[in-house]
Amino acid sequence: MNKKNITKVLLIITIITIVLSLFIVNDGSFGVWSLLPPLVAILLAFTTKQVILSLFVGIFTGSMMLVEGNVFAKIFNGFINSFGEVVGSVADSWNAGILIFTLMIGGMIGVIARTGGTRAIANSLAKKATTARSAQLATMLMGVAVFFDDYANTLVVGPTMRPLTDKMNVSREKLSYIVDSTAAPVAGMALISTWVGYELGLINDAFEALGMSVNSYEVFIKSIPFRFYDIFALVMVFLVAYMMRDFGPMYKAEKRARLEGKVLADNAQPMANTELGAKEANGNIWNALAPILTLVVVSFLGLWYSGGGTEEAFTLEGIRNAFGNSDASVALIWGAALGSIVAIVLAIAGKLLTLGEAFDAWVEGFKSLVITAIILTLAWSLGSVTGQVDAAGFLIGALSGTIAAGFVPFVVFLFAMIIAFATGTSWGTMAILMPLAIPLANELGGGDMHLIYATLGSVLTGSIFGDHCSPISDTTIMSSMASAADHLDHVKTQMPYALTTAAIAAAVGYIPAGFGMSPWISLPIGIVAIFLVLKFVGKSVKEEDLKA
């Protein structure tokens, strides 16, 4: 069956699925039908390549399932309630903060671009990063450096490194992969980040439910060696860049970029407007570095301050507690606002732009991310509907059968991947699985802490798999946007790498760990396995090899 026929079949299945939702009775338990909203959104996204349409239809499908009445009442009330979900998503203070932060970042980048700052960074890095390999490695290092928040990571690294990777003929698909695969894994394991407080809260609640008094931060640190998927994802990024070998759709993308100079496919629809329509000024590297450093430093200090850092001693524990209690959405807005101000002031002070030109550039950059803001809002709305029909609850119910204690980490990892892919949220998946997985591991393992740590790692990393593969994940969307890549091309090219990493994490990590193997044995074996996959499955994307 050719690609066109497959698309037609998937489209027919999607239409049938939507029609089915009209006849589902809301009796409080949807069972397998709870999977319809995310399934519709994902299938439609791949068949139509229209993300906004797909997300809205997914919301509409779930809304029709939730209302009662005849077919016409379901259609009418489902349509009305779909917009209610959207309004509710925007009204949420966290979501509103992230939207404002995202749009303000766009404004800051717009000013930086007009002053020639990003071009200056690209030219400066190009003196050292003179090849596609060094450009990719530099992008990865920056991704690791911006460790304190995954949103800030994607929105800083992507636009900053894009001019350099474009110049070195690195595909936008590869750039978005590097950005995406370093953001959540780094933030999830960083000793101080916006993720730490959330993860510590989940850990503390899970152990309290067992009647166990533990130091949550100590448990967090001890679980890091068991974060097999996160660690292997970072190793995969490094080896792909260093060895210059790719496979699957990414190989085709890199081949196109390297031989034809096309960083985007001919029919690609990049999620950000990188051509703002005005000629760049002749700025220097500080026109870009100063606003970005301001963003990073102020966001970091803002997280500390908003979490009550001024009320505690300036110690590691005090900083950790402050970050755990911080309001990341507000702190990131402070950083983006001051970063924008610095960019505008430098542009005017350096006589690169007038006040009017600077604000025009800021507004243009702001507008370039409106589509992304719409997609983020719809993704959150779909997540809300998916939660109301309890798709995750149905999936968890399938786990209720008896399994051997040694397979608990692997099975939990598998379910975390499925739930995160279907719902598009890593944090939501963590919150759903943590209260179930830890007691399960404790009960079947007889209190074995090794098994509990392995299961904890499987929850926290299986959830991140959704950030790397799900087309409805906000982090995946933001990575596409920050890299100005076609969203579905990003998903399509990254998925084989994420699946390969997950398979290795399961085979040499979570299964052996469940039966007592030390993670310090599993980690080097996994690294070697990734190397061998790239060596024997991957193909060289060096220009000289491609030409040959």
JOHU-V157527 format. One line per field, one symbol per residue. burial: I if it has 24 or more other ideal C-beta (glycine too) atoms within 12 Angstrom, else O. Layout:
# JOHU-V157527
burial = ???
This chain:
# JOHU-V157527
burial = OOOOOOOOOIIOOIOOIIOIIIOIOIOOOIOOIIIIIIIIIIIIIIIIIOIIOIIIIIIIIIIIIIIOOOOOOIIOIIOOIIOIIIOIIIOOOIIIIIIIIIIIIIIIIIIIIIIIIIIIIIIIIIOOIOIIIIIIIIIIIIIIIIIIIIIIIIIIIIIIIIIIIIIIIIIIIIIIIIIIIIIIIIIIIIIIIIIIIIIIIIIIOIIOOIOOOIOIIOIIIOIIIIIIIIIIIIIIIIIIIIIIIIIIIIIIIIIIIIOOOOIIIOOIIIIIIIOIOOOIIOIOIIIIIIIIIIIIIIIIIIIIIIIOIOOOOOOOOOIIIIIIIIIIIIIIIIIIIIIIIIIIIIIIOIOIIOOOIIOOIIIIIIOIIIIIIIIIIIIIIIIIIIIIIIIIIIIIOOIOOOIOIIIIIIIIIIIIIIIIIIIIIIIIIIIIIIIIIIIIIIOIIOOOIIIIIIIIIIIIIIIIIIIIIIIIIIIIIIIIIIIIIIIIIIIIIIIIIIIIIIIIIIIIIIIIIIOOIOIOOIIOIIIOIIIOIIOOOIIIIOOOOOOO
